[in-house]
Amino acid sequence: MTDTQTPATQTPRPARPVISGREATDAAPTRDAEIRRFVRQRYGLRGTLALHREALGWDLLRAPVNVAMSPLFLIVKLLSALLSVMGAKRAAAWLSGRQIFLTSNVAQRIEADLQGFVADLDRKGIGPAAPPDRIRREIAEHAEIRNAVAEITTSVMVFAAGLLMFRRATPGVISLAGPLAEMRAHGSAVENFWLGDRLGRAWYWAFPVELSPWQVIATGVVLALIASLITTFAGLIADPVQSLTGTHRRRLTRLLERLDQAGEQPSSGLAREHILARVGDLSDAALSVLRSWRG
């Protein structure tokens, strides 16, 4: 006898829910625990050491190029924001999406880890509702913010070096190049003085060494190369500090909150970390011009 009983209807797999309202409140503690775990594993001392092993290669050559492209990045972002305010949303989105920096191995590793983190949240039912293309775009911008923080860390180091060595504010390599070139030229002149070092110090105290502009430029170029290498590994300091202060956790939380807003397009604005990094460059140039004008 043939069994004519109708088979049970299979329940379709539910679509990924949008985390909002009451559900977002209920899911927040679980998501926050996952964020804390990711930050601890990726940006803690052991995690950042493993991450920066990726920089031992072509990143050492990409670093100075990316530092040189930073002003162009700022201009593109500001133009994008201006176009957005003027109502040219499509042009602003196109301009904002242009790739300015060379993608480093460290950035690729961070993006891959974050995409894996978001996928893990999806499997647990607490992932963001944004489409995959937007998730990739937002994660790439998140990685660029970390690069800006590395530049800020380098600027702090340069500023501290200027205070310790010359007792003057040096917010960047431009303002540090002049006194460092002067120190090198003075030391070389004293060492080669025909009556010896002691009389040489007295002579060049009374008659300071004349500094060639090319000496300052050469010193600035060398300092810029050194600073770019420091920036490449600045995360070894910045990452653990930001983990301890909760900065990484808050930044990642804001990223997921933006991705929860499935119906909205990503902002073409400029993150405050990028602004702070460029403010250091602008203040460095302005301070150098002011000192040159005063003589």
Wavefront OBJ file of the C-alpha trace (Angstrom):
o trace
v 0.000 0.000 0.000
v 1.407 3.318 -1.027
v 1.765 5.948 1.627
v -0.100 8.995 0.315
v 0.505 11.159 3.392
v 1.653 14.643 2.439
v 5.183 15.290 3.692
v 5.663 17.983 6.290
v 6.297 21.390 4.839
v 9.901 22.469 5.332
v 10.358 25.746 7.134
v 12.389 28.127 4.956
v 15.657 29.485 6.350
v 14.957 32.897 7.853
v 16.614 35.902 6.318
v 19.214 37.794 8.317
v 17.300 40.203 10.556
v 17.959 43.906 10.805
v 19.368 44.583 14.282
v 17.410 47.612 15.456
v 15.139 48.860 18.217
v 14.401 46.366 20.981
v 16.323 43.590 19.200
v 19.418 45.779 19.000
v 19.152 46.413 22.752
v 18.889 42.689 23.475
v 21.769 41.793 21.157
v 24.070 44.580 22.351
v 25.650 42.734 25.313
v 26.475 39.699 23.166
v 27.862 41.808 20.332
v 29.869 43.919 22.789
v 31.441 40.758 24.209
v 32.432 39.660 20.692
v 33.912 43.094 19.971
v 35.969 42.982 23.162
v 37.248 39.519 22.303
v 38.243 40.579 18.769
v 40.005 43.725 19.985
v 41.894 41.778 22.651
v 43.061 39.139 20.182
v 43.910 41.417 17.265
v 45.144 44.629 18.919
v 46.612 43.400 22.173
v 50.377 43.132 22.497
v 50.656 39.602 21.049
v 48.076 40.318 18.368
v 49.730 43.497 17.115
v 53.147 41.814 17.088
v 51.739 39.093 14.838
v 50.004 41.728 12.704
v 53.146 43.783 12.121
v 55.081 40.781 10.851
v 53.083 41.402 7.674
v 54.914 44.743 7.313
v 58.319 43.106 6.879
v 58.307 43.218 3.102
v 56.854 45.495 0.444
v 55.157 47.622 3.102
v 58.548 49.189 3.801
v 58.429 50.647 0.276
v 54.721 51.457 0.293
v 55.023 53.458 3.523
v 56.836 56.554 2.143
v 54.515 56.625 -0.888
v 51.431 56.585 1.348
v 52.840 59.333 3.559
v 53.467 61.466 0.460
v 49.899 60.809 -0.766
v 48.300 61.923 2.522
v 47.740 65.564 1.425
v 46.044 64.363 -1.782
v 43.816 62.075 0.301
v 42.740 65.062 2.418
v 41.966 67.175 -0.662
v 39.874 64.402 -2.242
v 37.862 63.879 0.946
v 37.240 67.601 1.410
v 36.097 67.957 -2.205
v 33.801 64.977 -1.740
v 32.267 66.552 1.356
v 31.828 69.877 -0.480
v 30.098 68.181 -3.411
v 27.798 66.359 -0.990
v 26.803 69.635 0.683
v 26.130 71.184 -2.730
v 23.772 68.330 -3.572
v 25.969 66.433 -6.039
v 25.564 63.165 -4.141
v 26.558 60.874 -7.008
v 29.761 62.797 -7.768
v 30.574 62.972 -4.058
v 30.141 59.210 -3.674
v 32.301 58.542 -6.745
v 35.077 60.835 -5.511
v 34.926 59.462 -1.980
v 35.338 55.937 -3.316
v 38.627 56.637 -5.098
v 41.588 54.603 -3.858
v 44.379 57.010 -2.918
v 46.679 54.980 -0.692
v 48.549 51.850 -1.695
v 46.988 48.969 0.215
v 49.578 47.584 2.619
v 49.885 43.972 3.707
v 48.965 45.057 7.236
v 45.799 46.769 5.982
v 44.861 43.679 3.937
v 45.271 41.513 7.028
v 43.115 43.856 9.108
v 40.410 43.954 6.432
v 40.417 40.164 6.146
v 40.186 39.774 9.925
v 37.321 42.262 10.152
v 35.412 40.578 7.334
v 35.859 37.283 9.146
v 34.660 38.928 12.353
v 31.509 40.250 10.661
v 30.878 36.826 9.103
v 31.196 35.243 12.551
v 28.635 37.728 13.894
v 26.318 36.725 11.025
v 26.594 33.060 11.964
v 25.606 33.968 15.525
v 22.634 36.000 14.328
v 23.927 39.382 15.492
v 25.608 40.591 12.318
v 24.951 43.929 10.602
v 22.253 44.182 7.941
v 24.259 46.079 5.312
v 24.960 44.465 1.910
v 28.395 42.865 1.351
v 29.704 45.639 -0.928
v 29.031 48.283 1.654
v 30.567 46.145 4.410
v 33.792 45.801 2.409
v 33.861 49.549 1.697
v 33.300 50.524 5.334
v 35.923 48.038 6.531
v 38.466 49.480 4.086
v 37.773 52.978 5.452
v 38.129 51.606 8.973
v 41.600 50.304 8.098
v 42.553 53.716 6.671
v 41.610 55.337 9.994
v 44.127 53.089 11.713
v 46.798 54.374 9.303
v 45.906 57.942 10.296
v 46.330 57.019 13.963
v 49.778 55.638 13.141
v 50.691 58.987 11.547
v 49.457 60.822 14.652
v 51.626 58.561 16.812
v 54.662 59.387 14.680
v 53.908 63.114 14.947
v 53.794 62.805 18.741
v 57.213 61.114 18.683
v 58.661 63.854 16.450
v 57.182 66.523 18.735
v 58.728 64.865 21.797
v 62.114 64.584 20.026
v 62.076 68.308 19.269
v 61.308 69.183 22.877
v 64.015 66.902 24.257
v 66.761 67.781 21.769
v 66.109 71.456 20.978
v 63.504 72.625 23.547
v 61.194 73.740 20.763
v 57.899 72.595 19.278
v 58.372 70.394 16.216
v 54.964 69.019 15.155
v 56.480 67.398 12.064
v 59.638 66.603 10.143
v 59.644 69.985 8.378
v 60.152 71.939 11.586
v 62.588 69.325 12.905
v 64.756 69.327 9.760
v 66.134 72.853 10.278
v 67.519 72.522 13.830
v 68.748 68.982 13.152
v 70.606 70.087 10.009
v 72.077 73.003 11.953
v 73.232 70.671 14.724
v 74.876 68.317 12.221
v 76.590 71.174 10.363
v 77.844 72.711 13.615
v 79.207 69.378 14.853
v 80.980 68.702 11.578
v 82.501 72.190 11.511
v 83.738 71.934 15.117
v 85.233 68.507 14.486
v 87.143 69.734 11.427
v 88.294 73.071 12.893
v 92.022 73.485 12.262
v 92.814 74.562 15.874
v 90.985 71.665 17.513
v 87.539 70.928 18.923
v 87.719 73.245 21.959
v 88.660 76.343 19.995
v 86.296 75.242 17.276
v 83.343 75.304 19.677
v 84.332 78.827 20.804
v 84.778 80.042 17.230
v 81.477 78.707 15.945
v 79.663 79.964 19.042
v 80.781 83.467 18.090
v 80.421 82.919 14.340
v 77.612 80.403 13.666
v 77.919 78.016 10.737
v 76.129 79.171 7.592
v 73.574 76.547 6.687
v 72.910 75.713 3.042
v 69.239 75.253 2.025
v 70.217 71.965 0.410
v 71.453 70.671 3.771
v 68.030 71.365 5.267
v 66.254 69.739 2.306
v 68.478 66.647 2.434
v 67.926 66.345 6.181
v 64.174 66.700 5.669
v 64.113 63.948 3.041
v 66.019 61.563 5.316
v 63.728 62.420 8.240
v 60.644 61.844 6.067
v 61.887 58.370 5.100
v 62.638 57.521 8.725
v 59.236 58.855 9.813
v 57.462 56.726 7.189
v 59.165 53.607 8.525
v 58.243 54.579 12.079
v 54.647 55.059 10.922
v 54.642 51.522 9.500
v 55.374 50.089 12.950
v 53.735 52.788 15.087
v 50.820 50.440 15.701
v 53.062 48.393 17.989
v 52.589 51.268 20.445
v 49.261 52.704 19.313
v 47.288 49.428 19.174
v 47.829 48.278 22.796
v 47.240 51.830 24.067
v 43.969 52.106 22.131
v 42.936 48.675 23.382
v 43.532 49.665 27.011
v 41.674 52.960 26.634
v 38.746 51.353 24.803
v 39.319 53.378 21.610
v 39.462 50.321 19.347
v 36.282 48.936 20.914
v 34.350 52.196 20.496
v 35.534 52.647 16.909
v 34.507 49.099 15.982
v 31.157 49.569 17.723
v 30.482 52.696 15.660
v 31.400 50.777 12.494
v 28.827 48.076 13.231
v 26.195 50.662 14.168
v 26.643 52.326 10.771
v 26.343 48.961 9.051
v 23.118 48.264 10.952
v 21.506 51.145 9.085
v 20.837 49.068 5.973
v 18.852 51.715 4.142
v 21.449 54.474 4.389
v 24.424 55.105 2.167
v 27.886 55.437 3.710
v 28.899 58.964 4.625
v 31.372 60.781 2.397
v 32.641 62.751 5.404
v 36.151 62.716 6.813
v 36.933 60.857 10.032
v 38.375 62.988 12.819
v 41.541 60.866 12.902
v 42.356 61.946 9.336
v 41.701 65.569 10.263
v 43.994 65.374 13.278
v 46.765 63.791 11.219
v 46.586 66.565 8.615
v 46.291 69.321 11.241
v 49.722 68.231 12.439
v 51.128 68.580 8.913
v 49.543 71.996 8.386
v 50.721 73.327 11.745
v 54.204 71.980 10.993
v 54.355 73.856 7.687
v 52.887 77.043 9.183
v 55.344 76.994 12.086
v 58.288 76.505 9.730
v 57.180 79.416 7.518
v 56.724 81.648 10.569
v 60.218 80.848 11.882
v 61.765 81.438 8.459
v 59.980 84.776 8.176
v 61.247 85.844 11.586
v 64.766 84.764 10.603
l 1 2 3 4 5 6 7 8 9 10 11 12 13 14 15 16 17 18 19 20 21 22 23 24 25 26 27 28 29 30 31 32 33 34 35 36 37 38 39 40 41 42 43 44 45 46 47 48 49 50 51 52 53 54 55 56 57 58 59 60 61 62 63 64 65 66 67 68 69 70 71 72 73 74 75 76 77 78 79 80 81 82 83 84 85 86 87 88 89 90 91 92 93 94 95 96 97 98 99 100 101 102 103 104 105 106 107 108 109 110 111 112 113 114 115 116 117 118 119 120 121 122 123 124 125 126 127 128 129 130 131 132 133 134 135 136 137 138 139 140 141 142 143 144 145 146 147 148 149 150 151 152 153 154 155 156 157 158 159 160 161 162 163 164 165 166 167 168 169 170 171 172 173 174 175 176 177 178 179 180 181 182 183 184 185 186 187 188 189 190 191 192 193 194 195 196 197 198 199 200 201 202 203 204 205 206 207 208 209 210 211 212 213 214 215 216 217 218 219 220 221 222 223 224 225 226 227 228 229 230 231 232 233 234 235 236 237 238 239 240 241 242 243 244 245 246 247 248 249 250 251 252 253 254 255 256 257 258 259 260 261 262 263 264 265 266 267 268 269 270 271 272 273 274 275 276 277 278 279 280 281 282 283 284 285 286 287 288 289 290 291 292 293 294 295
